[in-house]
Structure formats: structure tokens, C-alpha cells
């Protein structure tokens, strides 16, 4: 019996192919910069300054400087290694040892890190230069004490005579999605400024707990971009929102260790309910902002997403949910390299969808619809005057039922129509209509959510229309400025009410009423998938 020889062969990856391939890991600028800032926070920095600038030729430099513990030669070499050694602190915001390299080379061809671990030692610079790697075909890191002058000056400003680090991107070739005719001109500069503004907003959300001096969950860090402070943004606006559900869930890990995560559901006020316009602006209300906000070690890693549980529809736009966990659950939640994705196991996913979120979603929906009804009712004011005039002009030409009210308090009336002759009936009597609304009137609600009901106003047959019905919100409201369309829809509902009184009898009156409710139910279902205004501002604006 022969034994096969086992040969062990070390196969090093081709440096050019691998480095170029890792440039396409799908980083966006904001998530890439956040990965660098993670390293600064992991290095115990209290100040992180970012500079993004462009010269008149269109050359862009991005530098991220911090006053953290810095690195000696051995630490710097490890940091620049693809798959660097695991950090001593497992709670570190840096996780895989790849972020610094992959995040940087996604946008630049040359990554340099300049650092010192004491204020009285020389700066040391290490660079991955893609051009050099391509030329040599080797994993050759460029190490030198001849440091970029701008980076050295920046470090001295952020950490004067102290430890610190600067991450420098040069040969940036993938920042913009388009080429500008004048590479360093006004349009390109404006494009860079838009990137800066977006980045400031992103960092303000991601590191909110670190930036907010009133938040004790994370140590305080100051972040600046081009000398401007990055301000924290709290998606839950806890000072004005309602905490409607919370759970702290203990979890047993493989091996028997225990960990826990927390879930908090907040409902934000409607746009008209904020103390000041500034408070409303800070909330950033909108359909896209609803969903789960997921935090790992107090750092936001995934935001405004229902993870496939629900679609984002306007009725849930007031609901935002905080999901927080620490590093012990990294493997359980399948955190990716960019720390921007989380995958929940099926049991937890179903629990969130079917148990924890059921009541908060119902309450958020009720509050949104309440505001929606009020806004639609306000918007309806004056929109039906032309319809009233048109019906008043035609009323005498239409053979309507004759109605005589015998008791206005109880609604008792005598009705005479062609079908049943004369008989007594109880009707809705409207004594004080709004000005200009005798024939077509709008109300915020009707019994059993009906869309309309016939009524009698000042001796005239009229119809009341429910602005709280989805048909009014989705069909009427978008057309309130189209006079002919509104007249046509009003005429139809008025005619349905008038026809009901012209055709009813004491025996069939209840059937007509049930038909009206059934019609309203069917219309509610039919308009379910019609476009819905994005927010209350769209209804009220």
C-alpha cells in the first residue's frame, strides 16, 4: 500500500492583482473615512481633524489627523499589513485589520501613514504606493523618516509635541463619479464641498454618542472637518420623542458566555408638534429616515433600514428604532468588513418583526394618520366652493325627493319620492354648515369610516365627505388645485347621496346605508397602493 507524498506550498498573492481588486470592495467615501476615524478612536484620540482640499490643477489631498497613542516602527508596520494583528481590546471599533488599507485605496493610489508614539521621537512614514507595487511586482512598503511637510505640520497642530497619527491620501483618482472639464475649477470645488457637507452629516450620525458631551455611553471625542466642528445628530430626538417600547435581551453565546443587546422604539412628533422650527429641522422627518438604527460599541453601523421586515411607507415615517450591541455579538450578527451591514438570525428577526415592533408600528401609524386627517381637513377648506355653486345652479332642474323636516333635533323627516311615495325617515340634519358649503361639506370623520353620507342642510339635499378616508387623502388631495376634477368627483358623491334619497324606502333604507359602507370599504382597498404623500408637509403644503 503506497502512501501519497504531501507537499506544502506557500502561495503569495500577486500584489498588483490583489491591491487593485481590493479597490473595488464597494466603499462609499463616507463609510471609508469613518473606517479611518474608527482607528483614531481605537487609538484613544480625543481630537480628530480631517482636511479635504483641492489645488488649482484638481489634485486632491485628504488627511485625517489625531492625537491618539500613535505608533512606533513595529506598530506602524503592523498597521500597514493587510490583515494586521488582532487588537488587544476586542471592543475596538477597528475589527478585521483591513479597513485602513481597503477604505483608503478605494479612493487613492497612495496611502501614507505618519505617526509617533512619543512627542520627542522622530516622525515615521509608511506608504503603500500602487505605482511602486506595479513597477516592482512586490509587496514593498515604503518606509521613511522623510515625512510629507503638510502632514507633519498638521500633526504638530493636532498633537503638539505629543503622540499622534496622520493618515494621508494622495493620487486620489476615484472620488468623483464624473470628470470635470476644468479639473480644479469652480464646479469641481463645489463638488468637493458637497462631499464635505455629506461627510460631516454622516460622521455626526455615526459618532453621535462620542460627539455629544451630554451622552455618557461613550467617551467624548471632538471631530473637525476643514476646521469646522462636526455636530452630533440624534436620530431619535429623545428630548421631544416618545419612547414607546424597550427591551434588554440577554443572549447566551457559544461556549456558555452571556451577552445582551438592547432595542428601543421611538415615535417622533409630527411636523406641527415641534417646539420650534429648528427642532423640526433637526429631526429630519421623512419616509427614508424610518427604520432600525444599529449600533456596535456605541458606533452607528447601519441606519434607517427595516432589514426586509417591512417596506418604507409614509404611515411608518415617525418610527425609529435603536438596536445596540457590543463586540461579543459580532459573530452572531455577521458584521462585515466595512462594519456597515448586519445579518440577524431568523429567530431574532421574526421576534423583532412580529412581537417587538407590532405595537410601535400600530401607534406610529395611528399618529401619522391623525395628523394626516387634520392636514387634509385643513387643506380641504375652500376647495369645494365651486362645486357648491355648480350644484346650486342645477338643483332646480333635477327631480329630487321632497323632504320635510318634522323634528330637527331627532332628524325625523317626511320623505316623498317616486319609488315609495311618502314615508317617515330619520336623516342627518346639518344645522350650521360652513360658509359656501351647503351642498358639499367636508368633515374629519364619519361613522364606521364611510367616505360620504347624504344629509340635509338648510332644506337642501347635501353630502358630507370624510377627509379622513384614504380615498380623500390619495385621490382628492393631489387634485385639489384642479377645479374641474374636484367638481366632477363632488358631483358624483352628491348624486349618489341624492339618488339614495330618491330611491329609498323604510324597508330599503338600511340596505342603502350598508351599500355606502361597503363602497367605502372597497375604495379604501383600491387606493391602498396609490402614491402617498411623503410627509404631512406634502399634504399641508
C-alpha positions, -999 to +999 in steps of 0.1 A: +000+000+000+016+032-011+014+065+008+010+097-013+035+124-007+020+156+008+037+188-005+033+221+014+035+251-009+033+287+002+015+308-025+017+345-020-010+366-038+001+387-067+004+422-051-008+442-081-039+420-087-048+419-050-044+456-043-063+465-074-090+440-066-094+454-031-100+488-045-134+476-056-149+464-023-178+488-026-168+516-002-185+549-003-165+579+007-184+585+040-180+549+051-144+548+041-135+579+061-155+566+091-132+534+090-102+557+094-118+576+122-126+543+139-088+537+141-083+571+157-109+564+183-094+530+189-061+548+195-077+568+223-078+600+204-098+629+219-094+651+188-097+640+151-092+666+124-099+660+087-088+681+058-101+677+023-086+702-002-080+706-039-054+727-058-060+746-090-049+716-111-076+694-095-052+674-073-070+664-041-055+655-007-073+640+022-057+639+056-071+625+089-050+635+119-055+625+156-039+629+190-041+592+199-014+570+212+004+568+179+028+540+167+064+531+168+081+513+139+067+479+148+032+492+153+033+511+121+044+481+101+016+460+116-010+487+109+000+487+072-001+450+069-031+435+051-047+415+078-029+432+107-027+415+141-058+414+162-061+444+185-056+437+222-090+453+230-118+432+213-142+462+219-121+483+195-140+499+166-114+485+143-121+448+137-106+430+107-073+446+102-082+456+066-102+488+069-073+513+068-059+498+036-091+488+017-110+520+027-081+542+016-071+525-017-108+525-027-102+562-035-064+568-037-034+552-053-011+562-025-018+557+012+007+571+037+005+569+075+027+592+095+030+586+133+049+588+165+042+573+199+060+600+219+064+637+214+102+635+215+108+609+188+111+615+150+081+610+128+080+578+107+061+575+075+050+543+057+033+543+023+016+519+000+021+533-034+002+514-061+026+526-088+056+513-070+039+479-063+030+476-100+065+486-110+083+461-087+057+434-086+065+430-049+048+437-015+072+466-009+061+491+017+079+524+015+092+534+050+110+567+057+117+594+082+114+620+054+078+630+061+054+649+039+057+685+052+020+692+052+012+661+071+040+669+097+026+704+102-009+691+106+002+665+132+020+692+151-012+713+152-034+685+163-009+669+188+018+694+195+049+677+208+028+646+216+019+612+202-004+611+172-010+599+137-019+613+103-035+592+075-028+608+042-044+600+008-027+613-023-030+604-060-068+604-054-084+591-086-119+578-076-135+605-056-159+619-082-184+599-103-177+623-133-149+642-148-150+680-147-140+699-177-119+722-156-103+698-131-097+724-104-124+749-114-155+762-096-176+732-105-151+707-091-146+728-060-183+728-054-184+691-060-158+686-033-177+709-009-208+688-014-187+657-004-175+676+027-211+685+037-223+650+033-193+636+052-200+660+081-236+648+083-226+612+082-199+614+109-224+634+131-248+605+130-222+576+132-203+591+162-232+609+178-227+592+212-190+602+211-196+638+200-225+646+223-210+658+256-243+650+274-242+613+263-224+592+289-225+559+269-192+567+250-162+588+259-161+623+243-143+629+211-140+662+191-141+658+153-135+686+128-136+688+091-117+717+074-117+734+109-155+732+114-168+712+143-188+680+134-221+683+153-238+652+168-272+642+153-295+621+173-320+602+150-343+596+179-345+632+192-350+619+227-358+653+241-391+655+222-400+620+210-418+592+229-401+560+239-429+535+233-412+502+237-379+489+251-362+455+257-329+444+271-323+409+258-298+385+274-282+362+249-261+330+255-231+327+232-214+296+220-193+283+249-218+294+276-208+331+278-235+357+282-241+389+263-270+412+257-284+437+232-310+464+237-339+476+215-357+509+219-386+522+197-392+559+195-421+578+178-412+613+167-436+642+168-455+652+136-442+682+119-467+706+135-459+694+170-422+705+175-415+733+200-396+753+173-389+752+136-353+744+145-363+713+164-384+701+135-354+707+111-331+687+134-355+657+133-351+654+095-386+640+091-392+619+061-401+585+048-364+575+042-354+581+078-377+554+094-363+520+104-337+504+126-306+522+136-280+496+146-251+504+169-220+484+177-200+496+206-219+529+205-209+535+169-237+536+143-230+508+117-263+506+098-292+531+096-327+537+086-335+502+073-361+476+082-338+447+071-365+433+048-392+432+076-413+460+062-414+484+033-409+521+040-443+536+036-453+570+049-475+558+077-444+545+095-423+576+089-425+587+126-410+554+139-373+550+145-358+520+164-324+518+182-307+484+182-275+484+202-250+456+210-213+452+219-184+432+203-194+399+220-222+396+194-201+403+163-201+368+150-238+362+159-247+393+138-223+386+110-206+420+109-190+427+075-156+442+067-170+478+063-190+474+095-219+487+075-241+455+074-257+433+100-275+400+094-299+388+122-306+352+128-341+341+118-355+338+154-344+373+163-356+387+130-391+372+135-392+384+171-385+419+161-410+419+132-439+400+148-436+409+185-414+438+195-424+461+166-461+453+163-474+478+189-449+506+180-458+503+143-495+505+151-491+535+173-469+553+147-494+546+120-523+560+142-504+592+150-494+597+114-530+592+102-543+615+128-520+642+116-528+633+080-566+637+086-561+670+103-539+683+075-562+670+048-592+686+065-574+719+067-563+716+031-599+710+020-611+744+033-625+764+004-617+737-022-653+727-027-669+761-031-671+759-069-688+725-066-714+740-042-721+768-067-724+744-096-749+721-078-769+751-065-773+762-101-785+728-113-806+718-083-839+731-096-835+711-129-832+678-111-862+657-099-852+652-063-871+636-034-891+661-014-882+663+022-900+680+051-883+680+085-907+674+113-882+673+142-848+689+136-835+677+170-841+640+163-837+641+125-873+629+118-885+639+084-911+630+058-897+619+025-916+617-008-900+600-038-911+583-070-903+548-058-921+546-024-943+577-022-944+594+013-929+579+044-912+589+076-874+586+080-846+597+102-820+617+084-788+635+092-796+672+097-768+697+094-779+730+110-748+752+107-728+745+076-696+763+069-698+793+046-702+782+010-707+745+019-744+738+017-744+710-009-709+695-004-693+696+031-661+682+044-657+666+079-628+649+096-646+616+101-678+597+096-695+567+113-676+535+105-651+554+083-676+559+055-664+581+026-696+600+024-731+602+037-763+621+025-775+648+048-800+677+048-787+713+051-810+743+053-836+723+035-813+713+007-801+678-001-763+676+005-734+653+011-708+652+038-673+639+026-649+623+051-614+638+046-600+611+069-608+584+043-578+572+023-597+580-009-598+616+000-562+617+010-549+598-021-573+610-048-588+643-037-558+659-020-534+656-050-561+672-072-574+700-050-559+726-074-577+710-104-611+726-102-628+706-129-616+673-114-629+682-079-662+694-093-666+660-111-658+639-080-680+661-058-709+659-083-706+621-083-708+618-045-736+644-042-755+625-069-750+592-050-765+607-019-794+623-038-801+591-056-802+572-023-829+595-010-848+593-043-848+555-043-850+545-007-880+534+014-884+525+051-876+488+042-846+495+020-830+525+038-807+502+058-796+484+027-786+517+011-767+525+042-748+492+042-741+497+005-725+530+013-703+514+040-693+486+016-685+511-012-662+529+013-645+497+023-639+487-013-625+522-022-602+520+008-587+488-005-585+500-041-565+531-033-541+512-009-513+511-034-518+546-049-489+571-043-490+586-008-476+620+001-441+616+016-449+636+047-475+657+063-458+688+047-468+674+013-504+672+024-505+706+041-482+724+017 
